[in-house]
């Protein structure tokens, strides 16, 4: 049985990891870092330098994604909006609202040539790292550093003097916890995740149901507009119905891919993210919510399934890290497979079997940056999760003799995380090299 301290810690952990985000979280984090620095300067109209240094993974994930409300893609406009808006208290919702005049000022800043973007290199640079340096014509210099998490402000300086942010990063807000582990996140394992999700106080989980509804609204927006590659709309078209029908799987693919289509295309929608990724939040909740509604599950059953999926994602990301070469749709697909098995009436062992089936299938899918085609990878994760769950319900499970799957479920998940964190590191470098060389060639022409 979980202790009161464990119940409190897990509830607090989920609330910290499942948060609203407008636009892709990587450019949003870039804009946020710049906004912290810009908020320290009195006259932002007289800038002489705007320099942003990014880790390789941040650069990769922010290169080709749409920025909400701009009809533009990539890092420069995100930086410019961070300067113009300068409202870091909005955190990852910084880009949710700005005027036409503010957007015009941001575009002018992009065109001015003042913005430079570089790669932060050296020993010990975290995969999630953003450094912003802003100077004005009076000689004042503001500097902000965000590291490890998408809102994790670690340094803030004006003319070399440390400053206190108007709002501390959400990762540092730990006051009021009576637990001895105050200030640290509880380290999850499968037993903690499963027991909390199925037996924890339902009143502490209700927000996850509302979070899923928020993500569903993003899907509905997308289906009413032309966003990204329009995968969701294709699923609903005559051609899609001819080959996919109107099955629950088709609906799961529709809603999940539609929300990703909107978000990656820069539509003005806010979604509930998971572990710093909006797509992980979308793809760990929407297929589960859609399936629960189709099955006629009660609100409590749907809520517990959503919590199970979401917590599995958080558990894996604790070991994998915020950014890696392993596509987040693999991670959310693992959570979805486990939750679908629960909704099918499966046992704990069958839920474990679904996870093993998922890891035995799509463990190698790479992340090649945030972009509109992420909706395609989301559909791969959802379809694979359904197969994994149904196979497990039939007693068919990938064994510990096959590939990276281990008989022990925690070891199995650890293997997946190790593969993405360390084994795919060289692949990550090659992906970035290919992506940046394409940008250089395009600029040359």
C-alpha positions in Angstrom: 0.0 0.0 0.0 1.3 3.5 -0.9 2.2 5.7 2.0 0.6 9.2 2.4 4.0 10.6 1.6 4.2 8.6 -1.7 0.7 9.6 -2.6 1.6 13.3 -2.1 4.8 13.1 -4.0 3.4 11.3 -7.0 0.4 13.7 -7.2 2.8 16.7 -7.0 5.1 15.1 -9.6 2.2 14.7 -12.1 1.1 18.2 -11.6 4.6 19.5 -12.3 5.0 17.3 -15.4 1.6 17.7 -17.0 1.3 21.4 -17.7 -0.1 23.7 -20.4 2.1 24.7 -23.4 1.4 26.8 -26.4 3.3 25.7 -29.5 6.2 23.3 -29.5 7.9 23.3 -26.2 11.5 23.7 -27.6 10.9 27.1 -29.4 8.6 28.0 -26.5 11.5 27.4 -24.1 13.8 29.4 -26.3 11.3 32.3 -26.3 11.0 32.0 -22.5 14.7 32.2 -21.9 15.0 35.3 -24.1 12.0 36.8 -22.3 13.7 36.4 -19.0 16.8 38.3 -20.3 14.7 40.9 -22.1 12.6 41.6 -19.0 15.8 43.0 -17.3 16.5 45.7 -19.9 14.7 49.0 -19.6 14.9 49.9 -23.3 14.4 46.9 -25.5 13.9 49.2 -28.6 17.6 50.0 -28.5 19.1 46.5 -28.8 22.5 46.0 -30.3 22.9 42.3 -29.9 20.6 39.3 -29.5 22.6 36.0 -29.2 21.1 32.6 -28.4 23.2 29.5 -27.8 21.5 26.1 -28.0 22.4 22.5 -27.2 22.3 20.3 -30.2 19.1 18.6 -29.2 17.3 22.0 -28.7 18.6 23.2 -32.1 17.3 20.0 -33.7 13.9 20.2 -32.1 13.3 23.9 -32.9 14.5 24.1 -36.4 11.4 23.2 -38.4 8.4 23.6 -36.3 5.6 26.2 -36.7 5.3 29.1 -34.2 1.8 29.8 -33.1 0.0 32.8 -34.6 2.9 33.7 -37.0 2.6 31.5 -40.1 6.4 31.2 -39.7 8.6 28.3 -38.7 11.8 28.0 -36.7 13.9 29.7 -34.1 14.4 33.3 -35.2 10.8 34.4 -34.8 10.5 32.6 -31.4 13.6 34.6 -30.2 12.1 37.8 -31.6 8.8 37.2 -29.8 10.6 36.5 -26.6 12.3 39.9 -26.9 9.1 41.8 -27.8 6.8 40.1 -25.3 9.3 39.8 -22.4 6.7 38.2 -20.1 8.5 35.2 -18.6 5.8 34.8 -15.9 3.7 33.2 -18.6 6.2 30.3 -18.8 5.4 27.9 -21.7 2.2 29.8 -22.5 4.3 32.8 -23.5 3.3 32.5 -27.2 -0.4 32.1 -26.6 -1.4 35.7 -27.3 0.2 38.7 -28.9 -1.1 41.6 -31.0 -0.5 42.2 -34.7 1.7 45.1 -33.8 3.8 42.9 -31.5 4.2 40.3 -34.3 5.2 43.0 -36.7 7.9 44.3 -34.3 9.1 40.7 -34.0 9.3 40.3 -37.7 11.3 43.5 -38.0 13.7 42.3 -35.4 14.2 39.1 -37.4 14.9 41.2 -40.5 17.3 43.5 -38.7 20.1 41.0 -38.6 20.7 41.5 -34.8 19.8 37.9 -34.0 22.5 35.3 -34.0 22.0 31.6 -33.2 24.8 29.3 -32.2 25.5 25.8 -31.0 26.6 25.5 -27.3 29.4 23.1 -27.2 31.7 21.8 -24.5 31.9 19.2 -21.7 28.8 18.7 -19.5 26.3 20.7 -21.6 22.9 19.3 -21.0 20.8 18.1 -23.9 18.3 20.7 -23.0 20.2 24.0 -22.8 19.3 27.5 -23.9 21.5 30.6 -23.2 20.3 34.1 -24.2 22.5 37.2 -24.3 21.0 40.6 -25.0 22.8 43.9 -25.1 21.5 47.4 -25.6 23.2 50.5 -27.1 23.7 51.8 -23.6 26.0 48.9 -22.9 23.8 46.9 -20.6 23.9 43.2 -20.9 21.3 40.7 -19.8 21.9 37.0 -19.7 19.6 34.0 -19.0 20.2 30.3 -19.0 17.6 27.6 -19.0 18.8 24.0 -18.4 17.6 20.4 -17.9 13.9 21.2 -18.1 11.8 23.5 -20.4 11.1 26.0 -17.6 14.3 25.3 -15.6 15.8 28.8 -15.2 19.3 28.3 -13.7 21.0 31.7 -14.3 19.8 35.3 -14.7 22.1 38.2 -14.7 22.1 41.9 -15.6 25.6 43.4 -16.2 27.1 40.4 -14.5 25.0 40.8 -11.3 22.7 37.8 -10.5 19.0 38.7 -10.5 16.0 37.1 -9.0 13.3 36.1 -11.5 9.8 37.5 -11.0 8.6 33.9 -10.9 10.8 31.0 -10.0 11.0 28.1 -12.3 8.2 25.6 -11.6 10.8 22.9 -11.0 12.0 24.8 -7.9 8.6 25.2 -6.2 8.7 22.5 -3.6 7.5 24.4 -0.5 4.9 22.8 1.8 5.9 19.2 1.4 6.2 17.3 4.7 8.1 14.4 3.1 11.7 13.8 3.9 12.5 13.8 0.2 11.4 17.5 -0.1 13.0 19.1 -3.1 13.4 15.9 -5.1 11.1 14.0 -7.4 10.1 10.6 -6.3 11.8 7.9 -8.4 9.1 5.8 -10.0 9.0 2.1 -10.8 6.2 0.1 -12.4 4.6 -1.0 -9.1 4.3 2.6 -7.9 2.9 3.8 -11.2 0.4 0.9 -11.4 -0.8 1.0 -7.8 -1.2 4.8 -7.7 -3.1 4.9 -11.0 -5.6 2.1 -10.0 -6.0 2.8 -6.3 -4.9 6.4 -5.6 -7.4 9.0 -4.5 -9.6 9.8 -7.6 -10.0 13.4 -6.5 -6.3 13.9 -6.9 -6.5 12.7 -10.5 -9.5 14.6 -11.9 -7.2 17.2 -13.4 -5.8 14.6 -15.8 -9.2 14.0 -17.2 -9.6 17.8 -17.8 -6.1 17.9 -19.4 -7.2 15.2 -21.9 -10.3 17.3 -22.7 -8.0 20.3 -23.4 -6.0 18.2 -25.8 -9.2 17.0 -27.5 -10.1 20.7 -28.1 -6.9 21.0 -30.0 -8.0 18.1 -32.2 -11.3 19.6 -32.9 -9.7 22.9 -33.9 -7.4 21.0 -36.3 -10.3 19.1 -37.9 -12.1 22.4 -38.6 -9.0 24.0 -40.2 -6.2 22.9 -42.5 -3.2 22.2 -40.3 0.0 20.4 -41.1 -0.3 17.3 -43.2 -4.0 16.9 -42.3 -3.6 13.3 -41.3 -6.7 13.5 -39.1 -8.8 15.0 -41.8 -7.6 12.3 -44.2 -8.8 9.7 -41.7 -12.3 11.2 -41.8 -12.4 11.6 -45.6 -14.1 9.2 -48.0 -10.7 7.7 -48.9 -9.7 7.2 -45.3 -13.1 5.6 -44.4 -12.8 3.4 -47.4 -9.7 1.7 -46.0 -9.8 2.4 -42.3 -13.6 2.4 -41.7 -15.1 4.2 -38.7 -13.5 1.9 -36.1 -12.3 3.0 -32.7 -8.7 2.7 -33.9 -9.6 5.1 -36.8 -11.0 7.5 -34.3 -7.9 7.2 -32.0 -5.7 7.9 -35.0 -7.9 10.9 -36.1 -8.0 12.7 -32.8 -4.3 12.1 -31.9 -2.8 13.0 -35.2 -5.1 16.0 -35.6 -3.9 17.6 -32.4 -0.3 17.0 -33.4 -1.0 18.5 -36.9 -2.3 21.7 -35.3 0.5 22.0 -32.7 3.4 21.3 -35.1 1.9 23.6 -37.8 1.9 26.6 -35.4 -1.9 26.7 -34.8 -2.9 29.0 -31.9 -3.8 26.1 -29.5 -2.7 25.3 -26.0 -2.3 21.6 -25.1 -1.4 19.8 -21.9 2.2 18.6 -22.2 3.9 15.7 -20.5 7.5 15.8 -19.3 8.2 18.9 -21.4 6.6 17.6 -24.6 3.2 18.6 -26.0 3.1 15.8 -28.4 3.8 13.3 -25.6 0.9 14.8 -23.7 -1.4 14.6 -26.7 -0.4 11.0 -27.7 -0.5 9.6 -24.2 -4.0 11.0 -23.5 -6.1 11.3 -26.7 -6.0 7.7 -27.8 -6.8 6.6 -24.2 -9.6 9.1 -23.9 -11.1 8.2 -27.3 -10.9 4.4 -26.5 -12.5 5.0 -23.1 -15.4 6.9 -24.6 -15.9 4.2 -27.2 -16.0 1.5 -24.5 -18.5 3.4 -22.4 -16.0 3.6 -19.5 -17.0 5.6 -16.5 -15.3 8.9 -15.8 -13.3 7.2 -13.0 -12.2 4.4 -15.2 -11.2 6.9 -18.0 -9.4 9.0 -15.4 -7.4 6.1 -14.0 -6.5 5.0 -17.5 -5.3 8.5 -18.4 -3.2 8.6 -15.2 -1.7 5.2 -15.9 -0.6 6.3 -19.4 0.6 9.7 -18.2 2.6 8.2 -15.3 4.2 5.6 -17.5 5.5 8.4 -19.7 6.9 10.3 -16.7 8.5 7.1 -15.4 10.3 6.4 -18.7 11.3 10.1 -19.1 12.9 10.1 -15.6 15.4 7.6 -17.0 15.5 8.7 -20.7 15.8 12.4 -20.1 13.9 15.3 -21.6 15.5 15.2 -25.0 17.0 12.2 -26.9 17.1 10.6 -30.3 14.3 8.2 -29.2 11.0 9.6 -30.6 8.6 10.6 -27.8 5.8 8.7 -29.6 7.5 5.5 -28.6 7.3 6.6 -24.9 3.7 7.7 -25.1 2.8 4.6 -27.1 4.1 2.5 -24.2 1.9 4.4 -21.8 -1.1 4.1 -24.2 -0.6 0.3 -24.6 -0.7 -0.2 -20.8 -3.7 2.0 -20.4 -5.7 0.3 -23.2 -5.1 -3.0 -21.6 -6.5 -1.7 -18.3 -9.6 -0.4 -20.2 -10.0 -3.8 -21.9 -10.2 -5.4 -18.4 -6.7 -6.8 -18.5 -4.7 -7.8 -15.5 -1.5 -6.3 -14.2 0.5 -9.0 -16.0 -1.4 -8.3 -19.2 -0.6 -4.6 -18.8 3.1 -5.5 -18.4 2.8 -7.7 -21.5 1.5 -4.8 -23.5 4.5 -2.7 -22.6 6.9 -5.5 -23.6 5.1 -5.9 -26.9 5.4 -2.2 -27.5 9.1 -2.1 -26.7 9.7 -5.2 -28.8 8.1 -3.3 -31.8 9.0 0.3 -32.2 11.9 0.9 -29.8 14.2 2.3 -32.6 12.0 5.1 -34.0 14.2 8.2 -34.2 13.4 11.8 -33.3 14.5 14.0 -36.2 13.2 17.2 -34.7 9.8 18.7 -34.0 7.9 19.3 -37.3 4.5 18.8 -39.0 5.2 15.2 -39.8 5.3 14.3 -36.1 1.6 13.5 -36.6 2.7 10.6 -38.8 4.8 9.2 -36.0 2.0 9.7 -33.5 -0.2 7.5 -35.7 2.5 4.9 -35.6 2.6 5.0 -31.9 -1.1 4.7 -31.5 -1.5 1.8 -34.0 1.4 -0.1 -32.4 -0.1 0.5 -28.9 -3.4 -1.1 -30.0 -1.7 -4.1 -31.4 0.5 -4.4 -28.3 -2.6 -4.4 -26.0 -4.7 -6.8 -28.1 -1.8 -9.3 -28.4 -1.2 -9.2 -24.7 -4.9 -9.8 -24.0 -4.6 -12.9 -26.2 -1.7 -14.1 -24.1 0.9 -13.2 -26.8 3.9 -11.4 -25.3 7.4 -10.6 -26.5 9.7 -12.7 -24.3 12.9 -11.8 -22.5 14.8 -13.8 -25.1 13.9 -11.3 -27.8 15.8 -8.2 -28.5 16.1 -5.6 -25.7 13.0 -6.9 -23.9 13.6 -8.3 -20.4 11.4 -10.5 -18.3 11.6 -7.9 -15.5 9.4 -4.9 -16.5 11.5 -2.3 -14.8 14.7 -3.7 -16.4 12.8 -3.7 -19.7 12.0 0.0 -19.4 15.5 0.7 -18.3 16.8 -1.0 -21.4 14.6 1.2 -23.6 15.8 4.3 -21.8 19.4 3.3 -22.1 19.0 2.7 -25.8 17.6 6.1 -26.4 19.9 8.0 -23.9 23.2 6.4 -24.8 22.9 3.9 -27.6 21.4 6.4 -30.1 23.7 9.3 -29.2 25.7 8.9 -32.4 22.6 8.7 -34.5 21.5 11.9 -32.8 24.6 13.7 -34.1 24.1 12.4 -37.6 20.4 13.5 -37.6 21.5 17.0 -36.6 24.2 17.1 -39.2 21.8 16.1 -42.0 19.2 18.7 -40.8 21.6 21.6 -40.5 23.3 20.8 -43.8 19.9 21.0 -45.5 19.3 24.4 -43.9 22.7 25.6 -45.1 22.1 24.4 -48.7 18.7 26.1 -48.7 20.2 29.4 -47.4 22.9 29.2 -50.1 20.2 29.1 -52.8 
